[in-house]
Amino acid sequence: MAFKLLKFDSLLNELRQKKPLEENLSKIIRDIEGEFEFQTLGIFLKVPKSEIYRLKISRNISHTFAKNTIFTEGDPIIKELMEFKLLDIKTLGRYKFEKDYSHLLIMPLNFKTHLLGFLFIDKKKATFDNEEMTKIRMFASIVSLVVQIFMQDEEIEQHRGLYEITRVYSYKPFLSKAEVIFSMMTRYKRYITMAVMKIDNFENIVRTIGEHETADLMKQIVYIIKNDLRETDLIGKLHKDAFVILMPETTEKNGLITVNRVNVKILNLPIMKVCKIGWGIVNKNEKIKTTEEFLKLAEKAAFDSIRKIEGNITIYKE
């Protein structure tokens, strides 16, 4: 099959435009679909600042496989890809994704000595010829450059994502980091607890004490939270009136102990005479499948706490 150079040139021109990573990867995948006959295809990317590789985009792969399949740096496939060589596999059993195959190609995606992820493509019958394997290397190189540029942009944005006043993560960076921790704790069946703290009637507080005093209050709250938590705990600001804490390797009981300790110190702030706060605590169980669901349950429990007459901490129970 002749390589479509004009189409390839058009792809490169499109990728030079600043667009979301998913959109650029979709363009590349569509061009791969036009060049090859294959059974399944996918791109796994490393989650930033973690050891996890997750499926980012695929074709002919089930939703269940895409959601539940991750690799870590300790897995044999990742160790082998660290040598940055194409894995050309014609024997079933060495590595397999979702389906049996007659020929599997796994191409590392890398920038210098950093493994960014990998691209896999397989055939149910027959094999890829040398020309097709050369094309796969070219597409993998393009994906590597696109991902590296995106990661550099994300790193810049993540620094911007830290609130200047509170120095905690805004919603999007928090959720991104929380998903990594959530996946690791789920995979290794470890405890993980999430707590949300909500400030009631936030707009009234601003009107009562002013914006400057409110900003000072937020700084004091964050100072207490950060100094009472472990370095492995993650702190985020969900909204202007709510904070979230993700505590890996933490049981419900220990999560409650931590929240109680922080809660007492916050309530001792003089300015809390005009404020009311509520806490919601959730410990992950088998029914909680996503980070977003985990967070919503903690938020719901925090709202319930605001409405309590006595006490201001609610542990979510089904």
C-alpha positions in Angstrom: 0.0 0.0 0.0 1.5 3.4 -1.0 2.0 5.8 1.8 -0.4 8.7 1.5 2.2 11.6 1.7 -0.3 14.4 1.0 -2.6 13.2 3.7 0.4 12.8 6.0 1.5 16.4 5.3 -2.1 17.5 6.0 -2.0 15.7 9.4 1.3 17.4 10.4 -0.2 20.8 9.5 -3.2 20.1 11.7 -1.2 18.9 14.6 0.7 22.2 14.7 -2.5 23.9 15.8 -3.0 24.2 19.5 -5.8 21.7 20.3 -6.6 19.3 23.2 -4.5 16.2 23.3 -7.6 13.9 22.7 -8.4 15.8 19.5 -4.9 15.5 18.1 -4.7 11.8 19.0 -8.0 11.2 17.3 -6.6 12.7 14.1 -3.6 10.5 14.2 -5.7 7.4 14.9 -8.0 8.2 12.0 -5.0 8.4 9.7 -3.7 5.1 11.1 -7.1 3.5 10.4 -6.7 4.7 6.8 -3.3 3.1 6.4 -3.7 -0.3 8.0 -5.9 -3.3 8.3 -6.0 -4.2 11.9 -8.0 -5.9 14.6 -7.4 -3.7 17.6 -5.5 -0.5 18.2 -4.7 1.6 21.2 -2.4 4.2 22.9 -1.5 3.9 26.5 0.0 7.0 28.2 1.8 7.5 31.5 -0.2 9.4 34.1 1.9 12.4 35.0 4.0 12.0 38.2 3.0 8.4 38.7 4.0 4.9 37.7 0.7 4.1 36.0 0.0 3.8 32.3 -3.6 4.0 31.2 -5.4 3.5 27.9 -6.0 7.0 26.4 -7.6 6.2 23.0 -8.4 3.0 21.2 -10.3 1.2 18.4 -12.3 -2.1 18.8 -11.6 -2.2 22.5 -14.4 -2.7 25.0 -15.3 0.0 27.6 -14.6 -2.5 30.4 -11.1 -3.3 29.2 -10.3 0.4 28.6 -11.5 1.4 32.1 -10.0 -1.4 34.1 -6.6 -2.1 32.4 -3.6 -0.3 33.7 0.2 -1.1 33.7 2.8 0.0 36.2 6.6 0.4 35.9 7.0 -3.0 37.6 5.1 -4.8 34.8 7.3 -6.9 32.4 5.9 -5.1 29.3 6.9 -1.7 30.7 10.3 -2.9 31.6 10.9 -4.2 28.1 9.6 -1.0 26.5 12.1 1.0 28.6 14.7 -0.2 26.1 12.8 1.9 23.5 12.5 -0.9 20.9 9.6 -2.1 18.8 8.1 -5.3 20.2 7.3 -7.5 17.2 5.3 -10.4 18.5 3.9 -13.3 16.5 3.5 -15.8 19.2 0.3 -15.6 21.3 1.0 -15.6 25.1 4.0 -13.3 25.5 1.8 -10.2 25.7 -1.9 -9.8 25.0 -4.4 -7.0 25.2 -8.0 -7.9 24.9 -8.1 -10.3 21.9 -6.1 -13.1 20.4 -4.0 -12.2 17.4 -1.7 -13.5 14.7 0.7 -10.5 14.8 1.1 -7.8 17.5 3.2 -4.7 17.3 3.9 -2.6 20.5 5.8 0.6 19.9 7.3 2.7 22.7 6.4 6.4 22.8 9.3 8.3 24.2 11.0 11.6 24.5 14.8 11.3 25.0 15.0 8.7 27.8 11.5 9.1 29.1 8.9 6.5 28.3 5.7 8.4 27.7 3.6 5.4 26.9 3.1 3.0 24.0 1.1 2.3 20.9 -0.2 -1.2 20.1 -1.8 -2.6 17.0 -2.6 -6.2 16.1 -4.0 -8.4 13.3 -6.3 -11.3 13.8 -4.9 -13.0 10.7 -1.8 -12.5 8.6 1.2 -10.3 9.6 2.3 -6.7 9.1 4.9 -6.3 6.3 8.2 -4.3 6.6 6.7 -1.2 5.0 3.8 -1.2 7.5 6.1 -1.6 10.4 8.1 1.5 9.2 4.8 3.4 9.0 4.0 2.4 12.6 7.4 3.8 13.7 6.6 7.1 12.0 3.2 7.4 13.6 4.6 6.5 17.0 7.2 9.3 16.6 4.5 11.8 15.8 2.4 10.6 18.8 5.5 10.9 21.0 6.1 14.6 20.0 2.4 15.5 20.4 2.3 13.9 23.9 5.5 15.6 25.0 4.4 19.0 23.9 1.0 18.5 25.6 2.8 17.4 28.9 4.9 20.5 28.9 1.8 22.6 28.4 0.0 20.8 31.2 2.9 21.2 33.6 2.8 25.0 33.0 -1.0 25.0 33.5 -0.7 22.9 36.6 1.6 25.5 38.2 -1.1 28.0 37.3 -3.7 25.7 38.9 -2.4 26.3 42.3 -4.4 29.0 44.0 -2.1 31.9 44.9 -3.8 32.6 48.2 -4.4 29.0 49.4 -1.6 27.1 47.6 -3.9 24.1 47.1 -4.9 22.5 43.8 -7.9 23.8 41.8 -10.5 21.3 40.7 -9.0 20.0 37.5 -5.5 19.4 38.7 -6.8 17.9 41.9 -9.1 15.5 40.1 -6.3 14.5 37.7 -4.0 13.6 40.6 -6.8 12.0 42.6 -7.5 9.6 39.7 -4.0 8.3 39.8 -4.1 7.7 43.6 -7.6 6.2 43.3 -6.4 3.7 40.6 -3.4 2.6 42.6 -5.5 2.1 45.8 -8.1 0.2 43.8 -5.6 -2.0 42.0 -3.8 -3.0 45.2 -7.0 -3.2 47.3 -5.8 -0.6 49.8 -7.9 1.7 51.9 -8.6 5.3 50.7 -10.8 7.9 52.3 -12.1 11.3 51.0 -13.3 14.2 53.0 -15.0 17.4 51.9 -15.3 20.5 54.0 -18.0 23.0 53.1 -18.4 26.5 54.4 -22.1 27.5 54.8 -23.6 30.7 53.4 -20.2 31.8 51.9 -21.6 34.8 50.2 -23.1 36.1 53.4 -19.7 35.7 55.1 -18.1 37.8 52.4 -20.7 40.5 52.8 -20.3 40.4 56.6 -16.6 40.4 57.1 -15.4 41.6 53.7 -13.3 40.0 50.9 -9.9 40.7 52.6 -11.0 39.0 55.9 -12.5 36.1 53.9 -9.3 35.6 52.0 -7.4 35.6 55.3 -9.9 33.0 56.7 -9.2 30.7 53.7 -5.5 31.0 54.3 -5.9 30.1 57.9 -8.0 27.1 57.1 -5.5 25.8 54.5 -2.6 26.3 56.9 -4.4 24.2 59.5 -5.3 21.5 57.0 -1.8 21.3 55.4 0.0 21.2 58.7 -2.2 18.4 60.1 -2.0 16.1 57.1 0.7 13.8 55.7 2.6 14.7 52.6 0.9 11.9 50.7 -2.5 13.4 51.3 -4.0 15.6 48.5 -5.7 18.9 49.1 -8.0 20.6 46.6 -10.4 23.5 46.4 -13.6 22.4 44.8 -15.5 25.6 44.9 -15.0 29.0 46.6 -16.7 27.5 49.6 -15.4 23.9 49.7 -12.2 22.0 50.2 -11.5 18.4 49.6 -8.9 16.0 51.1 -7.9 12.7 49.6 -6.2 10.3 52.1 -4.6 7.2 50.6 -3.9 4.2 52.8 -6.5 5.5 55.3 -9.4 3.7 56.9 -12.7 5.3 57.7 -11.8 5.3 61.4 -8.4 7.0 60.8 -10.0 9.4 58.4 -12.5 10.5 61.0 -9.6 10.9 63.6 -7.8 13.2 61.1 -10.9 15.2 60.3 -11.9 15.6 64.0 -8.4 16.9 64.7 -8.5 19.5 61.9 -12.1 20.4 62.6 -11.4 21.3 66.2 -8.5 23.6 65.2 -10.6 25.3 62.5 -13.5 25.8 64.9 -11.1 27.5 67.4 -10.4 30.3 64.9 -12.0 33.5 66.4 -13.6 34.3 63.0 -15.5 31.0 63.0 -18.1 32.7 65.3 -19.8 34.0 62.2 -19.2 30.8 60.1 -20.5 27.3 60.0 -18.7 24.4 58.4 -19.7 20.9 57.6 -17.6 17.8 56.8 -18.4 14.8 54.7 -16.3 11.6 54.9 -16.4 8.6 52.5 -14.3 5.4 52.6 -14.1 3.7 49.3 -16.0 0.4 48.8 -16.5 -1.9 45.9 -19.5 0.0 44.6 -17.6 3.2 44.1 -16.1 2.9 40.6 -14.8 6.4 39.8 -13.1 9.3 41.5 -16.0 11.6 40.5 -18.5 9.3 42.2 -16.3 9.2 45.3 -16.2 13.0 45.4 -19.9 13.4 44.9 -20.7 11.2 47.9 -18.3 13.1 50.1 -19.9 16.4 48.9 -23.4 15.0 49.7 -22.3 14.1 53.2 -20.8 17.6 53.7 -24.1 19.1 52.7 -25.9 16.9 55.2 -23.5 18.1 57.9 -24.4 21.7 57.2 -28.1 20.9 58.0 -27.3 19.1 61.2 -28.4 20.7 64.5 -25.7 18.9 66.5 -22.3 18.0 65.2 -20.8 19.0 61.9 -19.3 15.7 60.6 -21.2 13.1 58.5 -19.8 9.7 57.5 -21.5 8.6 54.3 -23.4 5.3 54.7 -25.4 3.6 52.0 
